[in-house]
Amino acid sequence: MRCLPPLLSTTLVLLLAASAAAQTQPKLTVSPLPPGIEAKAKAKPKQKPPGKPFGLVLTRHLDQAIGIDAQSAALEAQRRAVASRYAQANSFTPGSPFFGGSRQERVKGNVQGYRESELEIGMPIWLPGEREAYELNVTAGVAEIVERLALRRLDVAALVRDAWWTAQRTAKDAAVARDRLATARDIGNDMKRRVELGENAAQDELLARNETLAAETEVAQTDAAAKAARAAYEVLTGGGTPDGTLEAPLPARPLEDHPALRAPIAALGKAQAQMRLIETGFIDNPEIAVFGRNEQGTDPAAEDPIRSHNNTVGVRFRIPLPTPGRNIPRIAEAQAEFDRANAEFGRAQRYVAAEINAARAAVAAARRADGLSAKRLAVASEQFDLARRSFRLGEINAFDLYRVRQLQLDAQRARASAAIDLGVALSRLNQAFGYAPTL
């Protein structure tokens, strides 16, 4: 045992070195992102103070909808998972250091009591340029998910916009129905008085009662539809109510800023980074290790047998060799991903351009229809006022009065529908430009 301390000293040094290396390794937490990517990932539109529920509320409602959107939560979790790979990119070694050893004793032979003890500590090492390529690959992966989050935000904005305008349309329909009921009751009261005075026949009162009942039925139906639309909006936005002002028309912007194009562009960057990583990592990571060996034994053939020992310290390394079976499939997969992303980018370009053209045409048509419906309602309202005066003077009968009233009701419904259609067209134009609602 007198020859053991040198080996123990060597082993102790190796163990202390391994312990120090383990303590200095970064903890498994999400590393800070690069400044540009971090700004994109954390940038959030300003929210309106909760104490002011009216105004441009769609931004706040969109944030609420994103907060409960399962796909957005999954993408955010995926972003954190990819960003956690910065811990490996910042590590001194691409893998985990290792510690090993062996112990053997010779049971037969000309050397008595032969024992051999060996301890080893080592680690894999980065290939030239592989660490930088790996970090770029992680950055490109985070950037792709950030752009996919922006695209998902735009998709949720489309759902919120559609739900908003559905609620506004049903509210307009309910308002027209209530106006119909108020007018029907007013005419009905006047008709009842005229029948009691003998100025009109009893069937005119029945006509008025029929119109009032029809108006009451429409009010019940439209109120139910309005409540259902508001409830659907609240479910989508996590409690937001479709009250206030939606958004203003926004100007066109360069196509390359559209989220539907930024996402495939980021995917192209990710595919290129993956190809670079495969080129630099053409073999598995080499390994290097330091070992210490102690040998003990007694040679009985000597005249004066003495106990001998040998201490050995050395270095081992292992370098894998590149093979086509390893590299060709990886290169092919990276090239396939690049081709897929490139095709997706071309499709997105065509789709965005067509959507913008269609949205612009829809806005032009909606503006014209809105102006015409306003003129029609003005004419119908004037016609109805004249018809009421003529009815009081006995110039027309009740049937003609209600026919003119029906024309005004149709004009009111058309005016309300045209106003909503114009708002929908403007929102869809903003959507086509790639704008999520902002203050």
C-alpha positions as CSV (number, residue, x, y, z in Angstrom):
1,M,0.0,0.0,0.0
2,R,3.0,2.3,0.2
3,C,2.9,2.8,-3.5
4,L,-0.8,3.8,-3.6
5,P,-0.6,7.5,-2.6
6,P,0.8,8.7,-6.0
7,L,-2.3,7.1,-7.7
8,L,-4.6,8.5,-5.1
9,S,-3.1,12.0,-5.5
10,T,-3.6,11.8,-9.3
11,T,-7.2,10.5,-8.8
12,L,-8.0,13.2,-6.3
13,V,-6.8,15.9,-8.7
14,L,-9.0,14.5,-11.5
15,L,-12.0,14.3,-9.2
16,L,-11.5,17.8,-8.0
17,A,-11.2,19.0,-11.6
18,A,-14.4,17.2,-12.6
19,S,-16.3,18.6,-9.6
20,A,-15.2,22.1,-10.4
21,A,-16.2,21.7,-14.0
22,A,-19.6,20.4,-13.0
23,Q,-20.1,23.4,-10.6
24,T,-19.2,25.9,-13.3
25,Q,-21.7,24.5,-15.9
26,P,-24.7,26.8,-16.6
27,K,-27.9,25.7,-15.0
28,L,-30.7,24.4,-17.2
29,T,-32.6,27.7,-17.5
30,V,-33.7,29.6,-20.6
31,S,-30.8,31.7,-21.7
32,P,-31.4,35.3,-22.7
33,L,-32.2,35.7,-26.4
34,P,-30.2,37.9,-28.7
35,P,-31.3,41.5,-28.5
36,G,-33.2,41.5,-31.8
37,I,-35.0,38.2,-31.2
38,E,-35.7,39.1,-27.6
39,A,-37.3,42.4,-28.6
40,K,-39.6,40.6,-31.1
41,A,-40.5,37.9,-28.6
42,K,-41.3,40.2,-25.8
43,A,-42.8,43.1,-27.7
44,K,-46.4,43.6,-26.9
45,P,-48.8,46.3,-28.0
46,K,-49.7,48.9,-25.5
47,Q,-53.0,48.2,-23.8
48,K,-55.7,50.6,-22.9
49,P,-56.2,51.2,-19.2
50,P,-58.9,48.8,-17.8
51,G,-60.9,51.8,-16.5
52,K,-61.7,52.9,-20.1
53,P,-63.7,50.1,-21.7
54,F,-64.7,52.1,-24.8
55,G,-62.6,53.3,-27.7
56,L,-60.2,51.1,-29.7
57,V,-60.8,48.1,-27.5
58,L,-59.9,45.4,-30.0
59,T,-56.2,45.4,-29.0
60,R,-57.0,44.7,-25.4
61,H,-59.5,42.0,-26.4
62,L,-57.0,40.5,-28.8
63,D,-54.5,40.2,-26.0
64,Q,-57.1,38.5,-23.9
65,A,-57.9,36.1,-26.7
66,I,-54.2,35.3,-27.2
67,G,-53.9,34.7,-23.5
68,I,-56.4,31.8,-23.6
69,D,-55.5,30.6,-27.1
70,A,-54.1,27.0,-26.9
71,Q,-52.1,27.2,-30.1
72,S,-50.4,30.4,-29.0
73,A,-49.6,28.9,-25.6
74,A,-48.1,25.8,-27.4
75,L,-45.9,28.0,-29.6
76,E,-44.7,30.1,-26.6
77,A,-43.8,26.9,-24.8
78,Q,-42.0,25.7,-27.9
79,R,-40.1,28.9,-28.1
80,R,-38.9,28.6,-24.5
81,A,-37.9,25.0,-25.2
82,V,-35.8,26.0,-28.3
83,A,-34.3,29.0,-26.5
84,S,-33.2,26.6,-23.7
85,R,-30.7,25.1,-26.2
86,Y,-28.6,28.3,-25.7
87,A,-27.4,26.5,-22.6
88,Q,-25.6,23.9,-24.8
89,A,-24.4,26.6,-27.2
90,N,-22.8,28.4,-24.3
91,S,-21.3,25.2,-22.9
92,F,-17.6,24.4,-23.1
93,T,-18.4,20.9,-24.3
94,P,-21.2,19.8,-26.6
95,G,-22.1,16.9,-24.3
96,S,-21.7,15.7,-20.8
97,P,-18.2,15.0,-19.3
98,F,-17.7,11.4,-18.2
99,F,-15.8,9.6,-15.5
100,G,-14.8,6.0,-15.5
101,G,-12.3,3.4,-14.1
102,S,-11.4,-0.2,-13.8
103,R,-9.9,-2.6,-11.3
104,Q,-8.3,-6.0,-12.1
105,E,-6.3,-8.6,-10.2
106,R,-4.3,-11.4,-11.7
107,V,-5.2,-14.8,-10.2
108,K,-2.5,-16.8,-12.0
109,G,0.9,-16.1,-13.5
110,N,4.5,-15.6,-12.6
111,V,3.9,-12.2,-10.9
112,Q,2.3,-12.6,-7.5
113,G,-0.4,-10.2,-6.3
114,Y,-0.6,-8.3,-9.5
115,R,-3.2,-5.6,-9.3
116,E,-4.1,-2.9,-11.8
117,S,-6.3,0.2,-11.0
118,E,-7.3,2.8,-13.6
119,L,-9.3,6.0,-13.4
120,E,-10.3,8.1,-16.4
121,I,-12.1,11.5,-16.9
122,G,-12.9,13.0,-20.3
123,M,-15.5,14.9,-22.4
124,P,-16.6,15.4,-26.0
125,I,-15.3,18.5,-27.8
126,W,-16.7,20.8,-30.4
127,L,-15.6,20.4,-34.0
128,P,-14.2,23.6,-35.7
129,G,-17.0,26.0,-36.3
130,E,-19.6,23.7,-34.9
131,R,-20.3,25.7,-31.8
132,E,-21.0,28.9,-33.8
133,A,-23.2,27.0,-36.2
134,Y,-25.1,25.4,-33.4
135,E,-25.8,28.8,-31.8
136,L,-26.9,30.2,-35.1
137,N,-29.2,27.2,-35.5
138,V,-30.8,27.9,-32.1
139,T,-31.2,31.6,-32.9
140,A,-32.8,30.8,-36.3
141,G,-35.2,28.3,-34.5
142,V,-36.2,30.9,-32.0
143,A,-36.7,33.5,-34.7
144,E,-39.0,31.1,-36.7
145,I,-41.2,30.5,-33.7
146,V,-41.4,34.2,-32.9
147,E,-42.7,34.8,-36.5
148,R,-45.1,31.9,-36.1
149,L,-46.4,33.5,-33.0
150,A,-46.9,36.8,-34.9
151,L,-48.7,34.9,-37.6
152,R,-50.9,33.1,-35.0
153,R,-51.7,36.5,-33.5
154,L,-52.9,37.7,-36.9
155,D,-55.0,34.5,-37.3
156,V,-56.6,35.1,-33.9
157,A,-57.2,38.8,-34.9
158,A,-59.2,37.5,-37.8
159,L,-61.4,35.5,-35.5
160,V,-61.9,38.4,-33.1
161,R,-62.7,40.8,-36.0
162,D,-65.3,38.4,-37.4
163,A,-66.9,37.8,-34.0
164,W,-66.9,41.6,-33.4
165,W,-68.7,42.3,-36.6
166,T,-71.1,39.5,-36.1
167,A,-72.1,41.0,-32.8
168,Q,-72.4,44.4,-34.4
169,R,-74.6,43.1,-37.2
170,T,-77.0,41.3,-34.8
171,A,-77.1,44.4,-32.6
172,K,-78.0,46.5,-35.6
173,D,-80.7,44.0,-36.6
174,A,-82.1,44.2,-33.1
175,A,-82.1,48.0,-33.2
176,V,-84.1,48.0,-36.5
177,A,-86.5,45.5,-35.0
178,R,-87.1,47.6,-32.0
179,D,-87.7,50.7,-34.2
180,R,-90.2,48.6,-36.2
181,L,-92.0,47.6,-33.0
182,A,-92.1,51.2,-31.7
183,T,-93.5,52.5,-35.0
184,A,-96.0,49.6,-35.2
185,R,-97.3,50.4,-31.7
186,D,-97.5,54.1,-32.5
187,I,-99.5,53.4,-35.7
188,G,-101.6,50.8,-33.9
189,N,-102.6,53.2,-31.2
190,D,-103.6,55.8,-33.8
191,M,-105.4,53.1,-35.8
192,K,-107.4,51.9,-32.7
193,R,-108.4,55.5,-32.0
194,R,-109.6,56.1,-35.6
195,V,-111.6,52.8,-35.6
196,E,-113.2,53.8,-32.3
197,L,-114.2,57.1,-33.9
198,G,-115.5,55.3,-37.0
199,E,-113.0,56.8,-39.3
200,N,-111.5,53.4,-40.3
201,A,-112.9,49.9,-40.6
202,A,-112.2,47.2,-38.0
203,Q,-110.0,45.3,-40.4
204,D,-107.5,48.2,-40.3
205,E,-107.1,47.6,-36.6
206,L,-106.5,43.9,-37.3
207,L,-103.8,44.9,-39.8
208,A,-102.2,47.1,-37.2
209,R,-102.3,44.3,-34.6
210,N,-100.8,41.8,-37.1
211,E,-97.9,44.2,-37.8
212,T,-97.3,44.7,-34.0
213,L,-97.2,41.0,-33.4
214,A,-94.8,40.5,-36.3
215,A,-92.6,43.2,-34.9
216,E,-92.6,41.7,-31.4
217,T,-91.6,38.3,-32.9
218,E,-88.7,39.9,-34.8
219,V,-87.6,41.7,-31.7
220,A,-87.5,38.5,-29.7
221,Q,-85.6,36.7,-32.4
222,T,-83.0,39.5,-33.0
223,D,-82.5,40.0,-29.3
224,A,-81.7,36.3,-28.9
225,A,-79.3,36.4,-31.8
226,A,-77.6,39.5,-30.4
227,K,-77.2,37.9,-27.0
228,A,-75.7,34.7,-28.6
229,A,-73.3,36.8,-30.7
230,R,-72.1,38.7,-27.6
231,A,-71.7,35.5,-25.6
232,A,-69.6,34.0,-28.4
233,Y,-67.4,37.1,-28.5
234,E,-67.0,36.9,-24.7
235,V,-65.9,33.3,-24.9
236,L,-63.4,34.0,-27.6
237,T,-61.9,37.1,-25.9
238,G,-62.0,35.8,-22.3
239,G,-64.7,38.2,-21.1
240,G,-64.4,41.1,-23.5
241,T,-67.6,42.8,-24.7
242,P,-68.1,44.1,-28.3
243,D,-68.6,47.7,-27.3
244,G,-66.8,50.8,-28.4
245,T,-64.9,51.5,-31.6
246,L,-63.1,48.9,-33.5
247,E,-60.2,50.3,-35.6
248,A,-59.4,52.8,-38.3
249,P,-58.3,51.9,-41.8
250,L,-54.5,51.5,-42.1
251,P,-52.2,52.2,-45.0
252,A,-50.6,49.5,-47.1
253,R,-47.1,48.4,-46.2
254,P,-44.3,46.4,-47.9
255,L,-45.2,42.8,-48.4
256,E,-42.1,41.6,-46.7
257,D,-43.4,43.0,-43.4
258,H,-46.5,40.8,-43.6
259,P,-46.5,38.0,-40.9
260,A,-47.7,35.5,-43.5
261,L,-44.4,36.2,-45.4
262,R,-42.1,36.7,-42.4
263,A,-42.9,33.2,-41.1
264,P,-41.7,31.3,-44.2
265,I,-38.7,33.6,-44.5
266,A,-37.8,32.7,-41.0
267,A,-38.3,29.0,-41.9
268,L,-35.9,29.5,-44.8
269,G,-33.3,31.0,-42.4
270,K,-33.8,28.0,-40.1
271,A,-33.3,25.5,-42.9
272,Q,-30.1,27.3,-44.0
273,A,-28.8,27.3,-40.4
274,Q,-29.5,23.6,-40.2
275,M,-27.6,22.9,-43.4
276,R,-24.6,24.8,-42.1
277,L,-24.7,22.9,-38.9
278,I,-24.7,19.6,-40.8
279,E,-21.8,20.8,-42.9
280,T,-19.7,21.6,-39.8
281,G,-20.8,18.5,-37.9
282,F,-19.8,16.0,-40.6
283,I,-18.8,13.5,-37.9
284,D,-19.9,12.8,-34.3
285,N,-18.1,14.8,-31.7
286,P,-14.6,13.6,-30.9
287,E,-13.8,12.7,-27.3
288,I,-10.7,13.4,-25.2
289,A,-9.8,11.9,-21.8
290,V,-7.1,11.8,-19.2
291,F,-6.4,8.6,-17.3
292,G,-4.2,7.4,-14.4
293,R,-3.1,3.8,-13.9
294,N,-1.4,2.1,-10.9
295,E,0.2,-1.4,-11.3
296,Q,1.4,-3.5,-8.3
297,G,3.0,-6.9,-8.1
298,T,5.9,-9.1,-6.9
299,D,8.3,-11.0,-9.2
300,P,9.1,-14.4,-7.4
301,A,11.8,-15.3,-9.9
302,A,14.2,-12.6,-8.5
303,E,16.7,-13.7,-5.8
304,D,15.4,-11.0,-3.5
305,P,11.8,-10.6,-4.4
306,I,10.6,-7.0,-3.9
307,R,7.2,-5.5,-4.2
308,S,7.1,-3.2,-7.2
309,H,4.6,-0.6,-8.5
310,N,4.2,1.5,-11.6
311,N,2.1,4.7,-12.0
312,T,1.1,5.8,-15.4
313,V,-0.6,9.0,-16.6
314,G,-1.9,9.4,-20.2
315,V,-4.3,10.8,-22.6
316,R,-6.9,9.1,-24.8
317,F,-8.9,10.4,-27.7
318,R,-11.5,9.0,-30.1
319,I,-12.3,10.5,-33.5
320,P,-15.2,9.1,-35.4
321,L,-14.9,8.9,-39.2
322,P,-17.4,10.3,-41.7
323,T,-19.5,7.9,-43.6
324,P,-22.1,8.4,-46.4
325,G,-24.7,6.4,-44.4
326,R,-24.6,9.1,-41.7
327,N,-24.2,12.3,-43.7
328,I,-26.2,11.8,-46.9
329,P,-29.6,11.3,-45.1
330,R,-29.0,14.4,-43.0
331,I,-28.1,16.5,-45.9
332,A,-31.1,15.3,-47.9
333,E,-33.5,16.1,-45.0
334,A,-32.1,19.6,-44.6
335,Q,-32.4,20.2,-48.4
336,A,-36.0,18.9,-48.3
337,E,-36.8,21.3,-45.5
338,F,-35.3,24.2,-47.4
339,D,-37.3,23.3,-50.5
340,R,-40.5,23.0,-48.5
341,A,-39.9,26.4,-46.9
342,N,-39.1,28.0,-50.2
343,A,-42.3,26.6,-51.8
344,E,-44.3,27.8,-48.8
345,F,-42.8,31.3,-49.2
346,G,-43.8,31.4,-52.9
347,R,-47.4,30.2,-52.1
348,A,-47.7,32.9,-49.3
349,Q,-46.6,35.6,-51.7
350,R,-49.3,34.7,-54.2
351,Y,-51.9,34.3,-51.5
352,V,-51.2,37.6,-49.8
353,A,-51.2,39.6,-53.1
354,A,-54.5,38.1,-54.1
355,E,-56.0,38.7,-50.7
356,I,-55.0,42.3,-50.7
357,N,-56.5,42.9,-54.2
358,A,-59.8,41.2,-53.2
359,A,-60.0,43.2,-50.0
360,R,-59.5,46.5,-51.8
361,A,-62.2,45.6,-54.3
362,A,-64.5,44.7,-51.5
363,V,-63.9,48.0,-49.7
364,A,-64.7,49.9,-52.9
365,A,-67.9,48.0,-53.5
366,A,-68.9,48.4,-49.8
367,R,-68.3,52.2,-49.9
368,R,-70.6,52.5,-52.9
369,A,-73.3,50.3,-51.4
370,D,-73.1,52.3,-48.2
371,G,-73.6,55.6,-50.0
372,L,-76.5,54.3,-52.0
373,S,-78.2,52.7,-49.0
374,A,-78.0,56.0,-47.2
375,K,-79.8,57.8,-50.1
376,R,-82.4,55.0,-50.3
377,L,-83.2,55.3,-46.6
378,A,-83.5,59.0,-46.9
379,V,-86.0,58.7,-49.8
380,A,-87.9,55.9,-48.0
381,S,-88.2,57.8,-44.8
382,E,-89.5,60.9,-46.6
383,Q,-92.0,58.7,-48.5
384,F,-93.2,57.2,-45.2
385,D,-93.7,60.6,-43.6
386,L,-95.7,61.7,-46.5
387,A,-97.8,58.5,-46.4
388,R,-98.6,59.0,-42.7
389,R,-99.8,62.5,-43.4
390,S,-101.9,61.3,-46.3
391,F,-103.3,58.5,-44.1
392,R,-104.4,61.0,-41.5
393,L,-106.1,63.1,-44.2
394,G,-107.8,60.0,-45.6
395,E,-106.0,60.1,-48.9
396,I,-104.7,56.5,-48.7
397,N,-105.9,53.4,-46.8
398,A,-104.1,51.4,-44.1
399,F,-102.9,48.8,-46.6
400,D,-101.0,51.4,-48.6
401,L,-99.6,52.9,-45.4
402,Y,-98.1,49.6,-44.3
403,R,-96.8,48.9,-47.8
404,V,-94.9,52.1,-47.7
405,R,-93.7,51.3,-44.2
406,Q,-92.4,48.0,-45.5
407,L,-90.4,49.8,-48.1
408,Q,-88.8,51.9,-45.3
409,L,-88.1,48.8,-43.2
410,D,-86.3,47.2,-46.1
411,A,-84.3,50.5,-46.6
412,Q,-83.4,50.5,-42.9
413,R,-82.2,46.9,-42.9
414,A,-80.2,47.6,-46.1
415,R,-78.7,50.7,-44.6
416,A,-77.7,48.8,-41.4
417,S,-76.3,45.9,-43.4
418,A,-74.3,48.2,-45.7
419,A,-72.8,50.0,-42.8
420,I,-71.7,46.7,-41.2
421,D,-70.5,45.4,-44.6
422,L,-68.3,48.5,-45.0
423,G,-66.8,48.0,-41.5
424,V,-66.2,44.3,-42.3
425,A,-64.5,45.2,-45.6
426,L,-62.2,47.8,-43.9
427,S,-61.3,45.3,-41.1
428,R,-60.5,42.6,-43.7
429,L,-58.4,45.1,-45.7
430,N,-56.3,45.7,-42.5
431,Q,-56.2,41.9,-42.1
432,A,-55.0,41.5,-45.6
433,F,-52.3,44.0,-45.0
434,G,-51.1,41.9,-42.1
435,Y,-52.1,44.3,-39.3
436,A,-53.1,42.9,-36.0
437,P,-55.2,45.5,-34.0
438,T,-53.1,48.1,-32.2
439,L,-53.8,51.3,-30.5
